[in-house]
Amino acid sequence: MKTRGAVTVEFSLISLVFFTLLYAVMEVARAVYLLNTLQEVTRRAAAMAAVSDFSSVSVMDQVRQKALLRTGPGTLMMGQPVSDARVQIDYLALTRAGNGALTLTPIPTGSLPACVARARLNCIADPNGASCIRFVRARVCAANGNGGCDALAYQTMVPLVSLPGALPLATTIVKAESLGLQPGSPLCP
């Protein structure tokens, strides 16, 4: 009769350890999934942006969504806080400094050419000019307001448990291709 409560206590202690280990294994597997998926998201976003019309907001929204394997806005499956709003696409110029060194320089959104035909003409006129789109960079991060990116905080599956740390800054840079230019595209003003 004295051992009736002992089984319950032993079961509760062992189940606590078991479920803690089970949760830890699932969380580590999810972290590895996120590490691999973030790199794939940036690779897909950069590849699609290199051949998409950068001057169309709707086209760029679709590029971000398709990079996350989605057909509409939202977060990555099992990947909170990664969402299409966190996929940042930058267009880069290859500028030549006074000493002859070449530097990848982000082109501010306000300085991008008005259309893809103008972007092509800018590169023909000056391949190392500040408005010639030579490369496309895709990152998954939190924009910090001054053109930079901050790492996203890692969020666990169970919101009751918080782990310190951040997701790595995944970045992919590819050569700009057609940027959505079609034969016979009209020149913008």
GROMACS elastic network, one bead per residue, 0.5 to 0.9 nm:
[ bonds ]
;  ai    aj funct       b0    kb
    1     4     6  0.58151   500
    1     5     6  0.86450   500
    2     5     6  0.71503   500
    2     6     6  0.78148   500
    3     6     6  0.50106   500
    3     7     6  0.68237   500
    4     7     6  0.60220   500
    4     8     6  0.73765   500
    5     8     6  0.53017   500
    5     9     6  0.63565   500
    5    10     6  0.86986   500
    6     9     6  0.50971   500
    6    10     6  0.60185   500
    6    11     6  0.84541   500
    7    10     6  0.51182   500
    7    11     6  0.60059   500
    7    12     6  0.85386   500
    8    11     6  0.51366   500
    8    12     6  0.61582   500
    8    13     6  0.86766   500
    9    12     6  0.51804   500
    9    13     6  0.62500   500
    9    14     6  0.86587   500
   10    13     6  0.52099   500
   10    14     6  0.61258   500
   10    15     6  0.84240   500
   11    14     6  0.52097   500
   11    15     6  0.58504   500
   11    16     6  0.83716   500
   12    15     6  0.51432   500
   12    16     6  0.60244   500
   12    17     6  0.87243   500
   13    16     6  0.51840   500
   13    17     6  0.64841   500
   13    18     6  0.86872   500
   14    17     6  0.52004   500
   14    18     6  0.60430   500
   14    19     6  0.85957   500
   15    19     6  0.59250   500
   15    20     6  0.82872   500
   16    19     6  0.54013   500
   16    20     6  0.60782   500
   16    21     6  0.86325   500
   17    20     6  0.51423   500
   17    21     6  0.61842   500
   17    22     6  0.85546   500
   18    21     6  0.52669   500
   18    22     6  0.61017   500
   18    23     6  0.86229   500
   19    23     6  0.59890   500
   19    24     6  0.84316   500
   20    23     6  0.51657   500
   20    24     6  0.61364   500
   20    25     6  0.86832   500
   21    25     6  0.61488   500
   21    26     6  0.85876   500
   22    25     6  0.52481   500
   22    26     6  0.62555   500
   22    27     6  0.86357   500
   23    26     6  0.51266   500
   23    27     6  0.60852   500
   23    28     6  0.86296   500
   24    27     6  0.51013   500
   24    28     6  0.61551   500
   24    29     6  0.85714   500
   25    28     6  0.52147   500
   25    29     6  0.61721   500
   25    30     6  0.86071   500
   26    29     6  0.51104   500
   26    30     6  0.61582   500
   26    31     6  0.86569   500
   27    31     6  0.61534   500
   27    32     6  0.87132   500
   27   156     6  0.70236   500
   27   157     6  0.72727   500
   28    31     6  0.50063   500
   28    32     6  0.63326   500
   28    33     6  0.85967   500
   29    32     6  0.52093   500
   29    33     6  0.61966   500
   29    34     6  0.87131   500
   30    34     6  0.61671   500
   30    35     6  0.86479   500
   30    78     6  0.77386   500
   30    79     6  0.82495   500
   30   156     6  0.88059   500
   30   157     6  0.86199   500
   31    34     6  0.50825   500
   31    35     6  0.62465   500
   31    36     6  0.87859   500
   31   154     6  0.85884   500
   31   156     6  0.89127   500
   31   167     6  0.85922   500
   32    35     6  0.50590   500
   32    36     6  0.63538   500
   32    37     6  0.84984   500
   33    36     6  0.53756   500
   33    37     6  0.59600   500
   33    38     6  0.85041   500
   33    79     6  0.86886   500
   34    38     6  0.58228   500
   34    39     6  0.85833   500
   34    78     6  0.84746   500
   34    79     6  0.65371   500
   34   167     6  0.80394   500
   35    38     6  0.55431   500
   35    39     6  0.68045   500
   35   167     6  0.75001   500
   35   168     6  0.72864   500
   35   170     6  0.83648   500
   36    39     6  0.55585   500
   36    40     6  0.64856   500
   36    41     6  0.88458   500
   37    41     6  0.60184   500
   37    42     6  0.86690   500
   37    68     6  0.87462   500
   37    79     6  0.88802   500
   38    41     6  0.50585   500
   38    42     6  0.63730   500
   38    43     6  0.86341   500
   38    68     6  0.89193   500
   38    82     6  0.84386   500
   38   139     6  0.87272   500
   38   140     6  0.69612   500
   38   167     6  0.88175   500
   38   168     6  0.83732   500
   38   169     6  0.84298   500
   38   170     6  0.59534   500
   38   171     6  0.86755   500
   39    42     6  0.52959   500
   39    43     6  0.61873   500
   39    44     6  0.86747   500
   39   139     6  0.87858   500
   39   140     6  0.86410   500
   39   169     6  0.89304   500
   39   170     6  0.54338   500
   39   171     6  0.70284   500
   39   172     6  0.75894   500
   40    44     6  0.60932   500
   40    45     6  0.84890   500
   40    67     6  0.80248   500
   40    68     6  0.87824   500
   40   170     6  0.88660   500
   41    44     6  0.52281   500
   41    45     6  0.60521   500
   41    46     6  0.85596   500
   41    64     6  0.86665   500
   41    66     6  0.87694   500
   41    67     6  0.50536   500
   41    68     6  0.58303   500
   41    69     6  0.83124   500
   41    87     6  0.82400   500
   41   138     6  0.85655   500
   41   139     6  0.85196   500
   41   140     6  0.79118   500
   41   170     6  0.85590   500
   42    45     6  0.50356   500
   42    46     6  0.59779   500
   42    47     6  0.84208   500
   42    67     6  0.71844   500
   42    68     6  0.89882   500
   42    87     6  0.75876   500
   42    88     6  0.88528   500
   42    89     6  0.89105   500
   42   137     6  0.82588   500
   42   138     6  0.51685   500
   42   139     6  0.57059   500
   42   140     6  0.67690   500
   42   170     6  0.66424   500
   42   171     6  0.60392   500
   42   172     6  0.55742   500
   42   173     6  0.86497   500
   43    46     6  0.53641   500
   43    47     6  0.61411   500
   43    48     6  0.86190   500
   43    67     6  0.80767   500
   43   138     6  0.73487   500
   43   171     6  0.79602   500
   43   172     6  0.56654   500
   43   173     6  0.80915   500
   43   174     6  0.84813   500
   44    47     6  0.52249   500
   44    48     6  0.61234   500
   44    49     6  0.84743   500
   44    63     6  0.84684   500
   44    64     6  0.88775   500
   44    66     6  0.79727   500
   44    67     6  0.51716   500
   44    68     6  0.83828   500
   44   138     6  0.86950   500
   44   172     6  0.89787   500
   45    48     6  0.52853   500
   45    49     6  0.59487   500
   45    50     6  0.85293   500
   45    63     6  0.60946   500
   45    64     6  0.61556   500
   45    65     6  0.87685   500
   45    66     6  0.76707   500
   45    68     6  0.83981   500
   45    87     6  0.78614   500
   45    88     6  0.88511   500
   45    89     6  0.75683   500
   45   137     6  0.86128   500
   45   138     6  0.60761   500
   45   139     6  0.84935   500
   45   172     6  0.85634   500
   46    49     6  0.50922   500
   46    50     6  0.60945   500
   46    51     6  0.89794   500
   46    63     6  0.88181   500
   46    67     6  0.87181   500
   46    89     6  0.72414   500
   46   136     6  0.60158   500
   46   137     6  0.59502   500
   46   138     6  0.51117   500
   46   139     6  0.85774   500
   46   172     6  0.64925   500
   46   173     6  0.66395   500
   46   174     6  0.62770   500
   46   175     6  0.89183   500
   46   176     6  0.89432   500
   47    50     6  0.53341   500
   47    51     6  0.70751   500
   47   136     6  0.82529   500
   47   138     6  0.88954   500
   47   173     6  0.88201   500
   47   174     6  0.68227   500
   47   175     6  0.86815   500
   47   176     6  0.86567   500
   48    51     6  0.55633   500
   48    52     6  0.61439   500
   48    63     6  0.62377   500
   48    64     6  0.89289   500
   48    66     6  0.87945   500
   48    67     6  0.81340   500
   48   179     6  0.89696   500
   49    53     6  0.75390   500
   49    54     6  0.71542   500
   49    60     6  0.73107   500
   49    63     6  0.65781   500
   49    64     6  0.87935   500
   49    89     6  0.75845   500
   49   136     6  0.70028   500
   49   137     6  0.87407   500
   49   138     6  0.84566   500
   49   176     6  0.81370   500
   49   177     6  0.89460   500
   49   179     6  0.69300   500
   49   180     6  0.85845   500
   50    53     6  0.84758   500
   50    54     6  0.86240   500
   50   135     6  0.77722   500
   50   136     6  0.61246   500
   50   174     6  0.72855   500
   50   175     6  0.69982   500
   50   177     6  0.52355   500
   50   178     6  0.66777   500
   50   179     6  0.52166   500
   50   180     6  0.78652   500
   51    54     6  0.87822   500
   51   176     6  0.72956   500
   51   177     6  0.56465   500
   51   181     6  0.79391   500
   52    55     6  0.89053   500
   52    56     6  0.87282   500
   52    59     6  0.70491   500
   52    60     6  0.75199   500
   52    63     6  0.79956   500
   52   177     6  0.88898   500
   52   178     6  0.73860   500
   52   181     6  0.79612   500
   53    56     6  0.58427   500
   53    57     6  0.87599   500
   53    59     6  0.66265   500
   53    60     6  0.74703   500
   53   115     6  0.78502   500
   53   116     6  0.65479   500
   53   178     6  0.85489   500
   53   179     6  0.52830   500
   53   181     6  0.71149   500
   54    57     6  0.74262   500
   54    59     6  0.74117   500
   54    60     6  0.64077   500
   54    91     6  0.87782   500
   54   112     6  0.87579   500
   54   115     6  0.78035   500
   54   116     6  0.73655   500
   54   179     6  0.66410   500
   54   180     6  0.75784   500
   55    59     6  0.82705   500
   55    60     6  0.81412   500
   55   112     6  0.82081   500
   55   113     6  0.79392   500
   55   114     6  0.65043   500
   55   115     6  0.58255   500
   55   116     6  0.72868   500
   56    59     6  0.52986   500
   56    60     6  0.63577   500
   56    61     6  0.87108   500
   56   115     6  0.87810   500
   57    60     6  0.51909   500
   57    61     6  0.61544   500
   57    62     6  0.86942   500
   58    61     6  0.50325   500
   58    62     6  0.62667   500
   58    63     6  0.86951   500
   59    62     6  0.51159   500
   59    63     6  0.62880   500
   59    64     6  0.88391   500
   60    64     6  0.63512   500
   60    65     6  0.86770   500
   60    89     6  0.85959   500
   61    64     6  0.52172   500
   61    65     6  0.62572   500
   61    66     6  0.86416   500
   61    72     6  0.88338   500
   61    73     6  0.82348   500
   61    84     6  0.77856   500
   61    85     6  0.86588   500
   62    65     6  0.50255   500
   62    66     6  0.59433   500
   62    67     6  0.83691   500
   62    70     6  0.88671   500
   62    71     6  0.75868   500
   62    72     6  0.76588   500
   62    73     6  0.86378   500
   63    66     6  0.52397   500
   63    67     6  0.60778   500
   63    68     6  0.88285   500
   63    84     6  0.89332   500
   64    67     6  0.51792   500
   64    68     6  0.67049   500
   64    70     6  0.87337   500
   64    73     6  0.86167   500
   64    83     6  0.87066   500
   64    84     6  0.52346   500
   64    85     6  0.76517   500
   64    86     6  0.86982   500
   64    87     6  0.60806   500
   64    88     6  0.81564   500
   64    89     6  0.84098   500
   65    68     6  0.53047   500
   65    69     6  0.65231   500
   65    70     6  0.51488   500
   65    71     6  0.60918   500
   65    72     6  0.60121   500
   65    73     6  0.60747   500
   65    74     6  0.77632   500
   65    83     6  0.82584   500
   65    84     6  0.54055   500
   65    85     6  0.87406   500
   65    87     6  0.87627   500
   66    70     6  0.52087   500
   66    71     6  0.62887   500
   66    72     6  0.82086   500
   66    84     6  0.86917   500
   67    70     6  0.73689   500
   67    84     6  0.80008   500
   67    87     6  0.84253   500
   68    71     6  0.87432   500
   68    74     6  0.87673   500
   68    75     6  0.77547   500
   68    76     6  0.58546   500
   68    77     6  0.84845   500
   68    82     6  0.86775   500
   68    83     6  0.74846   500
   68    84     6  0.67498   500
   68    87     6  0.87799   500
   69    76     6  0.77210   500
   69    77     6  0.88435   500
   70    73     6  0.72178   500
   70    74     6  0.76221   500
   70    75     6  0.85009   500
   70    76     6  0.78854   500
   70    84     6  0.87925   500
   72    84     6  0.88538   500
   73    83     6  0.76753   500
   73    84     6  0.62250   500
   73    85     6  0.80670   500
   74    77     6  0.89700   500
   74    82     6  0.86782   500
   74    83     6  0.55522   500
   74    84     6  0.62117   500
   74    85     6  0.81179   500
   75    78     6  0.81854   500
   75    79     6  0.67388   500
   75    80     6  0.62541   500
   75    81     6  0.68259   500
   75    82     6  0.55900   500
   75    84     6  0.65183   500
   75    85     6  0.85980   500
   76    80     6  0.65262   500
   76    81     6  0.78601   500
   76    82     6  0.56556   500
   76    83     6  0.57036   500
   76    84     6  0.79403   500
   77    80     6  0.75624   500
   77    82     6  0.88292   500
   78   157     6  0.78438   500
   79    82     6  0.55636   500
   79    83     6  0.80429   500
   79   155     6  0.84526   500
   79   157     6  0.89194   500
   80    83     6  0.73212   500
   80   154     6  0.81936   500
   80   155     6  0.65419   500
   80   156     6  0.83146   500
   80   157     6  0.83197   500
   81    86     6  0.83613   500
   81   152     6  0.72744   500
   81   153     6  0.77505   500
   81   154     6  0.76286   500
   81   155     6  0.69276   500
   82    85     6  0.80644   500
   82    86     6  0.61765   500
   82    87     6  0.80721   500
   82   140     6  0.74694   500
   82   141     6  0.82058   500
   82   152     6  0.79088   500
   83    86     6  0.53116   500
   83    87     6  0.70345   500
   83   140     6  0.86705   500
   84    87     6  0.53564   500
   84    88     6  0.85751   500
   84   140     6  0.88619   500
   85    88     6  0.75893   500
   85   142     6  0.88327   500
   86   139     6  0.80615   500
   86   140     6  0.54895   500
   86   141     6  0.54723   500
   86   142     6  0.59433   500
   86   143     6  0.76676   500
   86   152     6  0.88076   500
   87   138     6  0.68820   500
   87   139     6  0.57683   500
   87   141     6  0.66767   500
   87   142     6  0.85189   500
   88   137     6  0.80926   500
   88   138     6  0.56525   500
   88   139     6  0.51465   500
   88   140     6  0.61007   500
   88   141     6  0.70794   500
   88   142     6  0.84593   500
   88   143     6  0.78191   500
   88   149     6  0.86699   500
   89   136     6  0.70820   500
   89   137     6  0.57032   500
   89   139     6  0.65298   500
   89   140     6  0.88902   500
   90   106     6  0.64785   500
   90   107     6  0.73599   500
   90   108     6  0.83240   500
   90   109     6  0.84534   500
   90   135     6  0.85326   500
   90   136     6  0.58659   500
   90   137     6  0.50685   500
   90   138     6  0.63839   500
   90   139     6  0.83699   500
   91   105     6  0.84678   500
   91   106     6  0.58862   500
   91   107     6  0.57728   500
   91   108     6  0.81526   500
   91   109     6  0.85689   500
   91   112     6  0.82337   500
   91   133     6  0.60415   500
   91   134     6  0.75838   500
   91   135     6  0.60396   500
   91   137     6  0.62931   500
   91   138     6  0.88931   500
   91   176     6  0.83670   500
   92   104     6  0.60336   500
   92   105     6  0.52933   500
   92   107     6  0.55548   500
   92   130     6  0.85812   500
   92   131     6  0.86229   500
   92   132     6  0.79555   500
   92   133     6  0.56132   500
   92   134     6  0.59856   500
   92   136     6  0.59196   500
   92   137     6  0.71967   500
   92   176     6  0.88430   500
   93   103     6  0.79574   500
   93   104     6  0.57228   500
   93   105     6  0.51613   500
   93   106     6  0.62749   500
   93   107     6  0.64728   500
   93   127     6  0.86196   500
   93   128     6  0.69556   500
   93   129     6  0.69609   500
   93   130     6  0.56719   500
   93   131     6  0.65196   500
   93   132     6  0.55251   500
   93   133     6  0.50480   500
   93   134     6  0.52709   500
   93   135     6  0.65870   500
   93   136     6  0.89716   500
   94   102     6  0.61030   500
   94   103     6  0.54711   500
   94   105     6  0.62271   500
   94   106     6  0.88960   500
   94   127     6  0.77821   500
   94   128     6  0.53496   500
   94   129     6  0.71983   500
   94   130     6  0.73618   500
   94   132     6  0.76674   500
   94   133     6  0.78608   500
   94   134     6  0.63180   500
   94   135     6  0.78553   500
   95   101     6  0.82105   500
   95   102     6  0.55273   500
   95   103     6  0.53586   500
   95   104     6  0.64988   500
   95   105     6  0.66547   500
   95   127     6  0.83534   500
   95   129     6  0.57172   500
   95   130     6  0.59857   500
   95   132     6  0.87465   500
   96    99     6  0.79251   500
   96   100     6  0.56724   500
   96   101     6  0.55836   500
   96   103     6  0.64116   500
   96   128     6  0.59585   500
   96   129     6  0.77116   500
   96   130     6  0.89762   500
   97   100     6  0.52538   500
   97   101     6  0.53349   500
   97   102     6  0.63163   500
   97   103     6  0.73987   500
   98   101     6  0.74110   500
  102   128     6  0.82273   500
  104   134     6  0.88640   500
  104   135     6  0.82299   500
  105   130     6  0.76340   500
  106   130     6  0.87152   500
  106   137     6  0.89011   500
  106   147     6  0.87140   500
  107   110     6  0.82227   500
  107   111     6  0.63086   500
  107   112     6  0.63592   500
  107   130     6  0.70433   500
  107   131     6  0.67715   500
  107   132     6  0.86567   500
  107   133     6  0.78556   500
  108   111     6  0.52676   500
  108   112     6  0.65522   500
  108   147     6  0.83991   500
  109   112     6  0.54390   500
  109   113     6  0.89789   500
  110   113     6  0.84681   500
  111   114     6  0.86189   500
  111   130     6  0.88997   500
  111   131     6  0.70458   500
  112   115     6  0.83759   500
  112   119     6  0.79625   500
  112   131     6  0.65370   500
  112   132     6  0.86869   500
  112   133     6  0.83536   500
  113   116     6  0.70951   500
  113   117     6  0.85818   500
  113   118     6  0.59120   500
  113   119     6  0.54807   500
  113   122     6  0.82386   500
  113   131     6  0.70095   500
  113   132     6  0.85082   500
  113   133     6  0.89096   500
  114   117     6  0.85660   500
  114   118     6  0.67275   500
  114   119     6  0.78395   500
  114   188     6  0.65620   500
  114   189     6  0.76584   500
  115   118     6  0.54305   500
  115   119     6  0.64933   500
  115   181     6  0.88020   500
  115   187     6  0.74162   500
  115   188     6  0.58683   500
  115   189     6  0.86738   500
  116   120     6  0.63720   500
  116   121     6  0.87704   500
  116   178     6  0.82106   500
  116   179     6  0.63167   500
  116   180     6  0.67079   500
  116   181     6  0.56204   500
  116   182     6  0.88779   500
  116   185     6  0.84410   500
  116   187     6  0.83058   500
  116   188     6  0.84216   500
  117   120     6  0.51819   500
  117   121     6  0.64000   500
  117   122     6  0.87163   500
  117   181     6  0.63939   500
  117   182     6  0.86676   500
  117   185     6  0.66895   500
  117   186     6  0.70642   500
  117   187     6  0.55408   500
  117   188     6  0.71307   500
  118   121     6  0.50124   500
  118   122     6  0.60718   500
  118   123     6  0.86695   500
  118   187     6  0.63873   500
  118   188     6  0.66851   500
  118   189     6  0.86636   500
  119   122     6  0.50979   500
  119   123     6  0.64241   500
  119   124     6  0.87920   500
  119   131     6  0.74004   500
  119   132     6  0.61857   500
  119   133     6  0.66473   500
  119   179     6  0.86133   500
  120   123     6  0.52493   500
  120   124     6  0.63341   500
  120   125     6  0.87561   500
  120   132     6  0.75410   500
  120   133     6  0.81678   500
  120   178     6  0.86184   500
  120   179     6  0.89237   500
  120   181     6  0.84065   500
  121   124     6  0.50047   500
  121   125     6  0.61303   500
  121   126     6  0.85735   500
  121   132     6  0.84362   500
  122   125     6  0.52004   500
  122   126     6  0.61176   500
  122   127     6  0.73974   500
  122   129     6  0.76647   500
  122   131     6  0.64797   500
  122   132     6  0.53868   500
  122   133     6  0.83386   500
  123   126     6  0.51637   500
  123   128     6  0.74910   500
  123   129     6  0.72993   500
  123   131     6  0.76796   500
  123   133     6  0.71256   500
  123   134     6  0.80303   500
  124   127     6  0.60783   500
  124   132     6  0.84190   500
  125   129     6  0.83730   500
  125   132     6  0.88387   500
  126   129     6  0.51032   500
  126   130     6  0.86401   500
  126   131     6  0.86125   500
  126   132     6  0.71277   500
  127   130     6  0.88103   500
  127   131     6  0.89171   500
  127   132     6  0.61153   500
  127   133     6  0.86262   500
  127   134     6  0.80448   500
  128   131     6  0.83832   500
  128   132     6  0.67110   500
  128   134     6  0.85584   500
  129   132     6  0.54678   500
  129   133     6  0.87532   500
  130   133     6  0.81420   500
  133   136     6  0.77589   500
  133   176     6  0.67633   500
  133   179     6  0.89540   500
  134   174     6  0.88496   500
  134   175     6  0.61493   500
  134   176     6  0.52494   500
  134   177     6  0.82457   500
  135   173     6  0.66424   500
  135   174     6  0.56328   500
  135   177     6  0.83805   500
  136   172     6  0.82050   500
  136   173     6  0.55722   500
  136   174     6  0.53778   500
  136   175     6  0.62093   500
  136   176     6  0.57202   500
  137   171     6  0.69658   500
  137   172     6  0.56406   500
  137   174     6  0.65461   500
  137   175     6  0.88895   500
  138   170     6  0.82153   500
  138   171     6  0.57286   500
  138   172     6  0.53765   500
  138   173     6  0.65150   500
  138   174     6  0.86806   500
  139   149     6  0.81179   500
  139   169     6  0.70292   500
  139   170     6  0.56313   500
  139   172     6  0.66706   500
  139   173     6  0.89130   500
  140   149     6  0.82954   500
  140   151     6  0.80607   500
  140   152     6  0.81231   500
  140   168     6  0.88064   500
  140   169     6  0.64520   500
  140   170     6  0.58175   500
  140   171     6  0.70729   500
  141   144     6  0.89729   500
  141   149     6  0.55243   500
  141   150     6  0.56439   500
  141   151     6  0.52985   500
  141   152     6  0.56823   500
  141   167     6  0.86629   500
  141   168     6  0.87053   500
  141   169     6  0.64062   500
  141   170     6  0.78271   500
  142   148     6  0.85140   500
  142   149     6  0.55380   500
  142   150     6  0.50828   500
  142   151     6  0.62393   500
  142   152     6  0.59891   500
  143   146     6  0.78475   500
  143   147     6  0.68624   500
  143   148     6  0.60736   500
  143   150     6  0.62985   500
  143   151     6  0.89628   500
  144   147     6  0.67033   500
  144   148     6  0.56976   500
  144   149     6  0.56674   500
  144   150     6  0.62709   500
  145   148     6  0.69198   500
  145   149     6  0.83967   500
  146   149     6  0.85501   500
  149   169     6  0.81203   500
  150   169     6  0.76510   500
  151   154     6  0.89813   500
  151   166     6  0.59388   500
  151   167     6  0.59631   500
  151   168     6  0.62727   500
  151   169     6  0.56248   500
  151   170     6  0.89785   500
  152   155     6  0.89154   500
  152   165     6  0.89000   500
  152   166     6  0.55374   500
  152   167     6  0.54616   500
  152   168     6  0.77067   500
  152   169     6  0.79563   500
  153   164     6  0.79994   500
  153   165     6  0.62984   500
  153   167     6  0.60512   500
  154   162     6  0.85550   500
  154   163     6  0.71912   500
  154   164     6  0.73182   500
  154   165     6  0.59673   500
  154   167     6  0.55465   500
  155   158     6  0.83510   500
  155   159     6  0.75145   500
  155   161     6  0.88888   500
  155   162     6  0.69941   500
  155   163     6  0.73011   500
  155   164     6  0.89002   500
  155   165     6  0.89736   500
  155   166     6  0.84973   500
  156   159     6  0.61558   500
  156   160     6  0.85032   500
  156   161     6  0.67604   500
  156   162     6  0.63903   500
  156   163     6  0.69905   500
  157   160     6  0.88650   500
  157   161     6  0.83612   500
  158   161     6  0.59580   500
  158   162     6  0.82255   500
  159   162     6  0.67434   500
  166   169     6  0.87861   500
  167   170     6  0.84832   500
  174   177     6  0.87814   500
  176   179     6  0.65728   500
  177   180     6  0.82715   500
  178   181     6  0.52934   500
  178   182     6  0.79635   500
  181   184     6  0.86265   500
  181   185     6  0.66775   500
  182   185     6  0.54781   500
  185   188     6  0.89862   500
